[in-house]
Amino acid sequence: MTSDAGEILAVSLDGGSRVIAEKVPIIAGAIAPDRRRVAGLCRGQGGVSWTVCVTHLGTPGVAVLGPGDSVGWSPDGRWLTWCDCSSSESGRAPDRIYLARGDGSGAVALPNVPAISGVMWAPDSSRFYVLGIIIGGKPTWGTLYAVDPRSPQSTSAVHLDAAYPAYALSPDGALLAYVNFELQVVVSRLDGAGFTALADSNKKDPPRTLAWSPDGRRLAFLMVDGGVTRLAIARADGSALSYAGEFPSGAVGLAGWSPDGKYVAVSWTEGTPAGGEGRLTAAATDSSRASKTFNTGGWSHAPSRWWPDFRGLYFIGRGDDFRGEVVSNNHLFAVGLDGSDRQVAAEAVSGFVGVVP
């Protein structure tokens, strides 16, 4: 966890915490696979909203890599990528993707990758993929760029029928889910072949987030239907589509699958988006289990993570701290799906950097 005091905290499920890095002004980020480094976002200066920073745990201070957001590690921890969205103008110009070694050195911009999406790494870290908007000099949605981090200036591109920047790479790196020009949720191989339509979406409000189940057999997404938003669960082969919950339209976000694939976390607002109360629902993906909803206070899109043993969720929120007290700053709550283990795990926090066993 990152704290308001400029620290990185290690928080245990029993509520204990200890400082593992000081003088680290990272608001939110991601821990490296080796658990020794954290990359994240620091508040920018000189008109820059955010800068990308990296720190070694146990060493004070950070290395500032440059303006950007959407920072992430390769699966093997050897590479860092981030996006500088300040290069976009009115949502029309592409974002700029940067690549650096895991220690933050050797940062380069990728001039041949005009991106509209974040980075999607192959499981073996041999390449990463980015959706772009230009191919052959003409503005076109749905160009999938493949980049080898060892030779980033050389890229390959495949045109896909992708019309909206909702996308997700399957866990095995073989399939891409996206929304096409017909505003269907579809799955295809990375070369565009093997196209399968999973669902027709609302033409005025197509899904903004697609999430693969951990086993790669199902896809979760939110479908707007009239005045409600439904959590859809589709089989990746197109053989079945079901719904795991309904929520008020207006402020709904898909927070991700539990590691065992039995639940999908959805954040939403009870009441109006401007003045309602935040909620976080662990929606059961089949009828054999019950869904569970938690109050997150003023957060309509509460940052959340699943416990390593799948039995509950961490989330950052405000409001009732489960002891009948009202808190004014952000707290880390730990909540069990069976109603147990409701506790404040840490106070005055600002963001996640990761959950490890």
C-alpha atoms as one frame of an Amber mdcrd trajectory, in Angstrom:
protein
   0.000   0.000   0.000   1.017   3.619  -0.493   0.264   6.012   2.353  -0.550
   9.689   2.627   2.751  10.087   4.508   4.864   9.084   1.490   5.509   5.531
   2.638   4.967   2.062   1.223   3.324  -0.258   3.735   3.230  -4.030   3.950
  -0.220  -4.864   5.348  -1.156  -8.332   6.619  -4.652  -9.781   6.676  -4.666
  -9.764  10.490  -4.481  -5.964  10.425  -0.769  -5.545  11.109   1.345  -3.219
   8.973   4.966  -2.126   8.682   6.805   0.498   6.651   8.957  -1.064   3.904
   9.899   2.146   2.063  10.118   5.788   3.190  10.195   9.103   1.329   8.417
   7.544  -1.627   5.813   9.967  -3.068   4.088   7.266  -5.130   0.289   7.546
  -5.123  -0.473   4.161  -6.690   1.539   1.632  -8.602   2.548  -1.981  -9.109
   5.016  -4.220  -7.336   7.533  -6.102  -9.465   7.359  -9.910  -9.660  10.500
 -10.140  -7.492   8.755  -8.010  -4.813  11.828  -5.786  -4.539  10.759  -2.854
  -6.703   7.668  -0.697  -7.093   6.799   1.407 -10.126   3.993   3.916  -9.936
   2.715   7.452 -10.315   4.004  10.507  -8.514   2.401  13.930  -8.644   3.939
  15.922 -11.486   5.379  19.411 -11.536   5.344  22.259 -14.022   1.881  21.548
 -15.361   2.408  17.787 -15.675  -0.367  15.839 -13.949   1.592  12.636 -13.241
   5.129  11.352 -13.549   6.251   7.720 -13.600   8.591   6.731 -10.769  10.376
   3.542  -9.687  11.853   2.694  -6.290  13.747  -0.197  -4.727  12.093  -1.284
  -1.497  14.275  -0.485   1.487  15.941   2.425  -0.322  14.573   5.959   0.275
  13.509   8.067  -2.682  12.490   7.358  -6.250  13.872   7.574  -9.773  11.664
   9.784 -11.952  11.286   8.405 -15.482   9.072  11.086 -17.030   5.444  12.147
 -17.492   2.840   9.429 -17.979   0.436   6.964 -16.451  -0.709   3.331 -16.865
   2.656   2.012 -15.680   3.181  -1.749 -15.564   5.752  -4.556 -15.398   6.444
  -7.351 -17.824   5.583 -10.760 -16.300   9.278 -11.532 -15.740   9.967  -8.096
 -14.200  12.723  -7.233 -16.702  10.802  -4.407 -18.398   8.647  -1.408 -17.543
   6.091   0.209 -19.844   3.954   3.291 -19.458   1.795   5.600 -21.507   2.180
   9.375 -21.855  -1.419  10.423 -22.469  -0.472  14.129 -22.499   0.420  13.676
 -26.182  -3.278  13.283 -26.993  -5.240  16.324 -28.086  -9.026  16.242 -27.682
  -8.879  12.465 -27.701  -7.803  12.369 -31.368  -4.017  12.095 -31.282  -2.500
   8.770 -30.229  -0.800   8.301 -26.888   2.921   7.632 -26.664   4.191   4.326
 -25.262   7.510   4.159 -23.387   9.686   1.157 -22.592  12.484   0.910 -19.995
  14.511  -1.769 -18.247  13.256  -2.945 -14.891  15.570  -0.601 -12.984  14.204
   2.383 -14.930  17.227   2.798 -17.211  17.259   2.929 -20.997  13.820   4.524
 -21.404  12.774   4.954 -25.038   9.619   6.172 -26.756   8.092   3.931 -29.401
   7.481   6.232 -32.404   5.953   3.479 -34.538   3.183   2.655 -32.055   0.382
   5.296 -32.098  -1.567   3.841 -29.206  -5.148   4.067 -28.001  -4.775   1.308
 -25.424  -2.506   0.280 -22.629   0.125  -2.420 -22.943  -0.765  -6.127 -22.987
   2.207  -8.418 -22.292   2.579 -11.947 -23.621   2.854 -14.401 -20.689   6.501
 -15.205 -21.513   7.473 -11.488 -21.761   8.803 -12.036 -25.295   6.574  -9.292
 -26.720   3.792  -6.885 -25.856   0.757  -5.709 -27.778  -0.874  -2.292 -28.148
  -4.008  -1.271 -30.023  -3.334   1.682 -32.315  -5.211   3.926 -34.720  -3.009
   4.362 -37.805  -2.014   1.951 -40.539  -0.830   2.836 -44.055  -0.936   6.553
 -43.229  -4.722   6.603 -42.852  -6.507   6.968 -39.489  -7.957   3.552 -38.735
  -9.187   2.017 -35.507  -8.080  -1.445 -34.611  -4.436  -1.870 -35.535  -2.781
  -4.395 -33.213   0.937  -3.652 -32.866   3.344  -6.330 -31.604   6.619  -5.131
 -30.063   9.713  -7.144 -29.110  11.200  -5.313 -26.066  14.720  -6.312 -27.174
  14.284  -4.448 -30.494  11.440  -1.985 -29.841  12.012   0.134 -32.948  10.900
  -2.782 -35.129   7.179  -3.530 -34.862   4.615  -5.588 -36.719   0.977  -4.606
 -37.225  -2.256  -6.477 -37.956  -5.527  -4.706 -38.748  -8.476  -5.816 -36.628
 -12.134  -4.818 -36.838 -11.839  -3.052 -33.475 -13.883   0.128 -33.129 -13.662
   0.937 -29.416 -10.735   0.894 -26.973 -12.129  -1.973 -24.895  -9.729  -4.889
 -25.156  -8.197  -7.758 -23.182  -5.537 -10.348 -23.946  -6.352 -13.892 -22.803
  -4.223 -15.338 -19.967  -2.358 -17.628 -22.382  -1.713 -14.748 -24.801  -3.415
 -16.511 -27.729  -6.708 -14.576 -28.033  -7.801 -10.948 -27.983 -11.245  -9.784
 -26.874 -12.479  -6.436 -28.203 -15.541  -4.500 -29.437 -15.866  -4.407 -33.232
 -17.393  -1.908 -35.671 -20.780  -3.601 -35.272 -20.378  -2.910 -31.531 -20.291
  -6.613 -30.786 -18.104  -8.116 -28.103 -15.863 -10.508 -30.044 -12.854 -12.781
 -29.625 -10.237 -13.563 -32.278  -6.699 -14.824 -32.628  -4.007 -12.175 -32.734
  -3.839 -12.380 -36.521  -7.559 -11.548 -36.722  -8.588 -15.093 -37.669 -10.885
 -17.358 -35.672 -13.412 -14.558 -35.152 -16.222 -15.365 -32.650 -19.038 -12.967
 -31.665 -20.074 -13.242 -28.005 -22.773 -10.565 -27.606 -24.385  -7.500 -29.221
 -23.875  -4.387 -27.105 -25.869  -1.200 -26.652 -25.013   1.039 -29.619 -24.946
   4.177 -27.446 -22.978   2.686 -24.552 -20.781  -0.293 -25.511 -18.659  -2.078
 -22.882 -15.632  -0.128 -21.719 -13.885  -2.986 -19.907 -13.461  -6.651 -20.825
 -12.035  -9.128 -18.305 -10.922 -12.708 -18.897 -11.495 -15.373 -16.265  -8.260
 -16.785 -14.826  -8.638 -20.014 -16.828  -9.261 -18.129 -20.098 -12.583 -19.846
 -20.781 -14.959 -16.974 -19.993 -15.157 -13.222 -20.456 -16.896 -10.703 -18.167
 -18.215  -7.322 -19.324 -20.963  -4.822 -18.475 -23.989  -4.466 -20.769 -26.298
  -1.448 -20.568 -29.956  -2.403 -21.045 -32.509   0.356 -20.467 -32.010   1.825
 -17.013 -29.811  -0.961 -15.666 -26.335  -2.328 -16.263 -25.933  -6.099 -16.332
 -22.818  -8.093 -15.579 -22.491 -10.477 -18.536 -20.501 -13.709 -18.416 -19.806
 -15.229 -21.852 -17.980 -18.396 -22.803 -15.037 -17.541 -25.032 -16.162 -20.061
 -27.661 -19.507 -18.242 -28.013 -21.537 -21.201 -26.729 -23.255 -19.455 -23.791
 -24.084 -16.029 -22.362 -25.494 -15.459 -18.865 -25.939 -12.574 -16.432 -24.531
 -12.496 -12.897 -26.100  -9.304 -11.568 -27.867  -6.003 -12.275 -26.759  -2.548
 -11.181 -28.004   1.038 -11.639 -26.632   2.622 -14.807 -24.416   5.674 -14.613
 -21.491   4.743 -12.384 -20.507   1.103 -12.744 -17.010  -0.333 -13.090 -15.635
  -3.831 -13.563 -13.012  -4.503 -10.899 -11.954  -8.036 -11.876 -12.327 -11.778
 -11.307 -11.445 -13.585  -8.113  -8.378 -15.795  -8.664 -10.532 -18.951  -8.445
 -12.999 -17.667 -11.067 -16.047 -17.914  -8.778 -16.756 -14.165  -8.420 -16.415
 -10.909 -10.343 -16.011  -7.658  -8.391 -18.148  -4.721  -9.600 -18.025  -1.171
  -8.214 -21.138   1.001  -8.510 -23.116   3.838  -6.877 -26.315   3.667  -4.841
 -28.162   6.885  -5.779 -26.922   9.593  -8.134 -23.283   9.446  -9.284 -22.685
  12.927  -7.819 -24.151  12.337  -4.368 -24.634   8.597  -3.937 -22.899   6.035
  -1.764 -20.237   3.767  -3.243 -20.782   0.019  -3.330 -18.554  -2.957  -4.166
 -20.256  -6.230  -5.110 -18.604  -9.630  -5.322 -20.971 -11.101  -7.928 -21.180
 -14.895  -7.999 -20.645 -16.265 -11.498 -23.115 -19.139 -11.044 -26.260 -19.776
  -9.000 -24.598 -22.114  -6.496 -23.153 -19.166  -4.530 -24.554 -15.899  -3.186
 -23.258 -12.462  -4.154 -22.073 -10.051  -1.464 -22.179  -6.212  -1.452 -20.068
  -3.847   0.690 -20.383  -0.111   1.399 -17.337   1.855   0.239 -18.546   5.272
   1.404 -17.925   8.158  -0.972 -15.987   6.059  -3.506 -18.098   5.129  -6.532
 -15.139   3.224  -8.040 -13.323   1.965  -4.954  -9.868   0.507  -5.713 -10.034
  -3.161  -4.722  -7.985  -6.365  -4.719  -8.852  -9.969  -3.925  -7.300 -11.750
  -0.956  -4.719 -14.349  -2.036  -6.908 -17.131  -0.601  -9.953 -15.828  -2.595
 -12.161 -15.564   0.529 -12.552 -11.800   0.533 -11.554  -8.374  -0.745  -9.399
  -5.460   0.198 -10.760  -2.070  -0.820  -9.959   1.581  -0.184 -12.958   3.542
   1.086 -14.441   5.959   3.551 -17.552   6.148   5.715 -18.515   3.528   8.304
 -15.322   1.731   9.330 -17.266  -1.309  10.675 -16.811  -0.072  14.253 -19.631
   2.454  13.957 -17.233   5.342  13.425 -17.060   7.663  10.429 -13.589   8.199
   8.976 -12.559  11.276   7.018  -9.512   9.933   5.162  -9.044   6.833   3.035
  -8.815   3.532   4.891  -7.926   0.052   3.683 -10.749  -2.334   4.577 -10.551
  -6.120   4.621 -13.902  -7.866   4.181 -14.657 -11.586   4.006 -17.313 -12.918
   1.645 -18.861 -14.851   4.548 -19.277 -11.642   6.564 -16.287 -12.308   8.807
 -12.943 -10.552   9.058 -14.507  -7.109   8.688 -11.769  -4.769   9.807  -9.687
  -1.708   9.084  -6.347  -3.053   7.860  -4.625   0.348   7.489  -5.439   4.053
   7.796  -4.586   7.119   5.696  -3.746   5.144   2.546  -3.690   6.370  -1.053
  -3.385   3.335  -3.348  -2.434  -0.279  -4.006   0.887  -1.578  -5.256  -0.042
  -5.268  -5.149  -1.330  -8.254  -3.184   1.014 -11.202  -2.651   0.549 -14.538
  -0.835
